[in-house]
Amino acid sequence: MGKKTFWIVIIGLHVVFFLTQVLGSASLLQDSKEYLFAADNLLNAQQLYCWDLSGTFNPDYLTKRPILFPSILALIKCLSLGNIKVFLCLLLIIQNLISLFNIKLMLKFMLHFTENINFKMAIILFVLAPAQIIYANLIMSEIWLQLVIMCLLNYFLFYQSNPKWHLFASLLCIAGVALKPVFIFLVLLFPILALYYNRKVLQLKLIGITLLPLLFVLTTMHWNEHRTGMKQYSSISTINLLHYNAYLLLIHEKGLNKADLIIDDISVKANQQRSYKEQQTFKNKAANAIIMANFGPYIYLHLRGVILCILDPGRFDITQFFNLPQTQNLLYETNKKNNLNTLVNNFRNPLGIILIGLLICNFFKLIIAIRFIFIKGISIGNKFLLLFFPVYILILTGPIGSSRFAMPIIPIYLGIILISLSTKKNEINN
């Protein structure tokens, strides 16, 4: 099975999922609705606010969603002249093309390390990673973040010594953090990585270019402080810290009912504070106090979340995309103690059988990926580059780990697996 067959199958899968969305009832996640509101408010009110402006005003929505993806949606809305169907088709066509381009970049970096690519296995791996094609056909920013990650990886592998590409890489880093706050720590790491790989030809201009992403973040934080009174890049950091990290920890340690009472009490007390800044500060301190008081169990949940992010068969992704009913939120159920029977019951159905199969396959994929660390013929430096983005994304995902959050690293992850299964060639030193 050759390269041509691979592309026929991959393109065919993208077309099928695309038609499912545009011809059926398009799936809208909660995040999708927020992005659409943000785009509409940019167009109609010239304000970045990711919910209905006619409803009760919530300052969280001013900074919850960074500006880039709503701006992309606003531009496509303009191009579609207000026609919802045209807007959806145009957006998904672009996103599917991005997905295919990302896969092409995966093949490019693979050929740097292996003499041949097992295209039959590549097809199997992509079929077993439905999140790649699902999120290419949802109104979500994941596929765009994946594009940024794949381009940055190729920069560090092939172009990091070329001065013409330094500014482009810096702009990519800005695009990443303007898509997802998860990129904010990379803003600090990017200058270190770029300067390290160019340490033999250090220039003042290069230092300035690598600091542009940090300047963008600081400028955005200053803008947000002007809008909300809180010097914060995105309110989603506080939301995740309290309502996911601390909440899931409380469910695990004290049970669902007690966790609800504690989080509700924190929210009530926070709302009694005089300003939005004081409210956010109160929530951050309360959430951090919960985590520090249960630091051992939290580390366990965080590491478990990293593993679950890789092993998750994608129940949420599949049910949301195909508008299938979900009886329970497994993100919460998996954090309850003595809840094995409930979890097993969720898989006693046709979809559950498919998910169990995907889970088993994901386990073996992880074993093969780990093998990559020990293979010969690839330098430690290039292993570091290939593993950097997967490790970075997985560590920052933490307790809320699921296949959705691993989606931006799918091409790198599958590339690593395929390299582990292929014949290595002598490494080309950059």
Helices and strands as residue ranges (DSSP letters): H 3-23, H 30-44, H 60-63, H 68-79, H 84-111, H 119-127, H 131-135, H 142-154, I 155-159, G 163-165, H 166-179, G 181-183, H 184-197, G 199-201, H 204-210, H 212-228, H 236-240, I 241-246, H 247-254, H 256-271, H 276-293, H 295-311, H 315-321, H 330-333, H 340-345, H 350-371, G 372-374, H 380-397, G 398-400, H 403-406, G 407-409, H 410-421
